[in-house]
Amino acid sequence: MKELYIEGLAIHDGPESCGCIRKGAVEALTGVDTGRAIEPRKHQIPGADAVPASGRPHVPARKRERREDPARSKTPSMYGVSKRENREIPTSPDADGAVGTRREGPGCKPPTNDEGKSHRSIVPTKPPNKVATAATAEEVAGRGLTKENASKRNTHRTQSRTRVPSELAGVREAAKRNKGEKFTALLHHITAERLRNAYLKLNQQAAAGIDDVTWEQYRTNLEENVQGLHRRLQKGAYRAKPSRRAFIAKTDGQKRALGIAALEDKIVQRAVVEVLNAIYEGDFLGFSYGFRPGRGQHDALDALATGIGRKKVSFVLDADIRGFFDTIDHGWLIKFIEHRIADKRVVRLICKWLSAGVMEDQKWTECKEGVPQGATISPLLANLYLHYVLDLWAQRWRKRQARGEMILVRYADDFVVGFQHRTDAEQFLRELRQRMQQFALELHPGKTRLIEFGRFAAQNRKRVGLGAPETFSFLGFVHICRVHRSGKFRVQRQTIQKRMSAKLREIKVELLHRRHQPIPEQGRWLEQVVRGYFAYHGVPGNEKRLRTFRDQVTRLWLRALQRRGQRDATTWKRMHRLQSRWIPSVRWYHPWPEERFDARIQGKNRMQ
């Protein structure tokens, strides 16, 4: 195992630098510590596992105990006389030739049996362990060398049912111990095996980059390609290729620009992300949920609903950063990376991807700012950028300047902040705009709003003659103030109408292309689509929107079947049978937010 070289905290003049050291991962909104992102592993010594003996010792084994009696043979390494014969037990050779060892040389005879023949042809001599010149076990036994596993480190379970620590275990532990330490040697963790595993985790159906190399084509000579890629990385001969520009439609009718990287760039980026996650997962705060291992969109939704319901939240700031991925400053990003990464080779890799540019219509364009959306490394770089620009600053602001309670949930560049007092909300918004300007960012004026929202919002607005509390959107759901029939305040979540309409339009277009297929084939496709839609939007309180979506899908299917011919006799009676057969019923796929949130933080420390 290679050593991990760590330097001390360097003096840095960057923004908010490393002075904002988090004492613990504070869970968003509720002030609950979710614990460490990566659980520490106990150090295990490979090969030190022992199988405990149980039961009564075998009787013949007790007769083999060494005793000082006249019947004992005077020959070294020989036990007392038995009924059959004396058996000489060869032992490992000793350096000083002590009694009980086997001497070899011109003047020494090999041990023989009663017939005068050597034992070596029957019982081969086993060399000592941990000797550089010793032969391998395969050579002693007369077998060929093993393949693939002779030089690899064992990372699987041992006889004690525990796992041997991986190569990144030391990196994780060092990153947790000291938030200011810098890592000077990380490239050696990008091994050929890690590159191979990164390739296997890629999407096999993903579009190819400018190299036009697909996943299947790269697999034909996988070992040769991986070994060549690893050699180029270690020698510094690896060159990043430009990303291919592609556009996808957004729900608001606009188009989002994507950068499709080459296949080898995807492999290396995935391996680098795995190594860097071992460091930064211990640094990221608890209210950051976007693109992190073990965290998803519904975790952020649960934390937000639980925080608003349990904390004294009366005002909500729904914020969005305009063109975040396209406006990230490369200079600031490299400074933030160098806070923890001192390995210049890894930093140069990231710089190569940032400066590779994009290809659109056979024309290369240089990228002086931003990170390409769609690249494997882009989510990590975005989280890293906002960690220093927003998260650490907001955490310090909550502890030092907020007069009332304050909650925060962030998913990528979308974040929601809750306040108890209006003065805190207005002051935070003013200082947030200034903070964003320092790092070449801007809040979207049309998507950033400060509204009155919470358990007391309805009463306060009714007192001044206003209507129902305003709503806000977050991660595909509209959040509404509601009072449960039990009298308890709850945050109701409903699917955004324009997103549901966009999904129905996609289904309509696809059904028109599939209308001549057999009905069972159409039904299986619709079942998969509707089940996937319900898997995300099937939350408590959203049953009405789900039933509407199911009925609309049935109506679109009927229209597609009726257009197969002029005399099609598909009726609603038949469609009801097809609906019950192929389209899933409406049900909850997710529990109440408080239940899952409490289950996730059960047994973990609470922090104020």
Order of alpha helices (4+ residues) and beta strands (2+ residues): beta-alpha-alpha-alpha-beta-alpha-alpha-alpha-beta-beta-alpha-alpha-beta-alpha-alpha-beta-beta-alpha-alpha-beta-beta-alpha-beta-alpha-beta-beta-beta-alpha-alpha-alpha-alpha-alpha
